[in-house]
Amino acid sequence: MVRIDDVYQKVLALANKEQRGYITPQEFNLFADQAQMEIFEQYFYDLDQFERRPGSESDYYDNADAIRDKIQIFHDRTNYSTGSSTPLPNDTYRIVEVTVMQNVGGKIPGITPYPILADKIDRSETTKYNMSPLTKATLKRPIWWLSEERIYIAPAPDLAVDATQGRITVIKRPIKPNWTYVIHNQSALYNNSDTSLRNFQLHSSEENKLVIKILQLSGITIKDFNLAQAAGQKEAIITQQQKQ
């Protein structure tokens, strides 16, 4: 987690160092949300790139593992027991996997239901899968697809098998950051007791990148293109160093 006030103070200090302009709290919060989402979404692009390369032979995590650790913060598991379909959580960004609790062969006394990983298919392929006994969904080989923000599962879990029919693992969208304040002598002062305060949810190592991205966005708003360009160049250097 990155403390939002630490980022706010650094952004203001750097932006005002040469009297380049003032960034209002409202502008900062807008830029902060955009910066967090850009960094978050970049994880998945970078992970795809790193997974195409050979892993590191060192004792330390390679780049792909480091990104997985950052994404792991946003993993969330939701149990469901609604039969053949269940709605996605509202803050879902990506679906990781769907498991189904099954007692293969029926309700066998003394046999504890266990999770089976369901295969994902496209909604348009459901008819094709059911046409052949080789691909048709079974208790041992369940399938799932997404339609209108709901996950559909086949075959439908047996509600008598277990109270919890399965689990959906998703990657949640980061919560919008919010720097909270009170006005004193016409100045905005940090208010850490406000219940609407929201720190950045990104890994603590992303603090500098957040500062740079917000500066870049702020530089455009206050019509200081030198500031935006300098921040962008610094961000490119950091990104290049991380990928080496």
N, C-alpha and C positions, 0 to 999 in steps of 0.2 A: 504494500500500500504506500502511496505517496501523499504526504500531507499537502493539502491544497494551499494552505497559507505559505508554506515554504516556496512553492512555485510562484504564487502571487507576488511575494516580496521580491523574488529574484527578477521576475518579469518587469515590475515597476522600476527597480533599481537600474536595470540595463537599459530600459526604454527611456528613462529620464536622465541617464548619465550625462548626456550632452543636450539636455532640454529638448528632446525630440518629440515630446507630446505626452498627453496623459491618457491612460487606458481606464475607462470607467469599469466598475465592478460588473455591470451588465454585459459590457463587451468582453471582459475577461472570461466570464462564465460561458458565453457563447463560444469563444475561441477554445476554451478549456475542453468543452464537450467535443468539438470538432477534432482537436488535437488528439484526445484520448482515442476516439474512434479510428482515426487514421493510423495510429500506432497499432491498435488492436487488429484492424483488418490487415495490416502489413504482415502480422505474424503468420497468417495462413499462406500468403504468397511466398514469404521467405522459407517457411517450412517445406513447401512444395519444391522450392529450388534446392534446399539443402539435402532433401531426401533423394534427390537425383545424383548426388555426389557420394563418393566413398566416405564412410565415417572416420572420425579421428582415431588414431591408434594410441593416443596419449591416455594417461590415467584420469584425465578430466573429461567432463561432458563435451561432446562435440556440439556444433552449433545447433543441430536439429534437436538434440536433447534439451539444450538451454531454452529454446523456444517452446518446446512441449511443457517444460516446467512453468513458463509464464502463462501458457494457455490453461494449464491445470487449475489455476485459481478460479476459473470461470466454469469448471465442470459442475454439473448438478444432476442428481438422480431423483426421479419422481416415480413413486410406486403407483400402480393403477389397478383397478379391480372393476372395470366397467364393461367387461365382455370383449367384443370384437373391435371396439374403437375407443379412443381417448383423446381429449383435446391437448394441444401443446401448451406449455406454460407461455404466458404472454411475452416474457423477455427472452424467448429462445432465439439464438443466433444460428446455431447449427445443431443437427441431430448427430450424436456420436454412435449410439447403438440402441437396439430394442431387444430386450430379453423376455421370454415367456416362461412362466412357471408351469411345468408339465409333470405329470405322473404317467410316463409313457406306458401304454398297455391298459390304462384304466386306473381306477381308484383301488390300488393294491394295499391291503392292510399292512402297516409297518413300514411302508416305503415313503420316504419324505420327498415331496415334490422338489424339483431342482430346476435351475434356470437353463434355458436353451437359447442361444443367440439366434435371432431371426434374421433371415436374409432380406435385404432391401430390394424392391423391384419398382419399376415405374408403374403408375396407375394404369397406363394404357396396355400393360403387359399382363394384367390379371387374367383375362380370358385365355390368352395363350398358355399361361402356366397351368390352368385348370384342364386344358384339353389333353394333356399327356400324363399318364401315371408316373412318368419319370421326373416330371417337374412339379406336379401337383403338391400343394402344401400338405404336410402331415404333422402329426404330433412331434415326430423326431426332426422334422425340417419345416418349421414355421416360416412364414414370410410376412412382410409388412410394406405398406406404401403410405404416402402422404397425400391427403386431399382436403383442401379448404381448412388448413390449420388443424386437422385431426389425423391421428395415426390409426390406420386400419390394419388388423391382424388376422391372418388366416393360417390354420383353422382357428375359430374362436376359442379362447381358453375356457376350460371347464370351470365354471364358477364354484363347483363343489370341491375342487381339488385343494384350493388354498385361498385364504382370505385376500391375500395380495397376489394378483395374477401375473405380475411381471414388473419390469422396471424400464424406464426410458432415461437414457443418459444424454444430456444436452450440454451445449456450451452456451452460457447465458451472455446476453449483451451487457456490457458494462453500464452501471448506473451513472446517470449524468452527474458530473461533479458540480458542486455549488459552494462558492465562497460567500459566506454570510457576514453581514456587517451591520453596524449602526452608524448613524450620522452624528458627528460631534464637531461643533465649530466648522460646519460645512465640509468636513472631511469624513471619508468612509473609514471606520475602524473595525478591525476584525472582531467578530462575535462568535466565539467558539461554543457558546452555550445555546445557540439557536438550534432547534431540533431539525431544521432543514439543511444543516451543514452536511456536505458530502465530500469526502476526500476522493482523490483519484483511486481507482481500483487496480491500476496497473502495478506491476512488480516495482519494488523500490529502486531498482537499477534504471528505471525509465525517467527519473526525475529530470535529468539534463535534457533529454530528448523532448520532454514536454515543454520545458522552458523555451527551447529553440523553436519548436513548432508554433507556440503561442506568440513568440516574438515575430516570427515570420508573418503570421496572420495579422498581428497588430501593426506591423510596419506598413502593410498595405493600407490599413484603415486610417492611420495618421499621416498617410501620404509621404512616408519616409521609405523610399524604395531602397536606399542604401542599407537601412536596418534590415529590411526583408531579405535583401540579397545576401548580406553577411550572415544572417541566421540560416538561410538556406544552404550556404556554402559550408557552414559549420555542421549542419545536419548531415550533409553528403559525406563529409569526412568521417563522422562517427559511424554512419552506416557502412562505409567502405571498410573501416577498421574492424567492425563486428563480423564482416563476411570473409575476412582474410583467414 
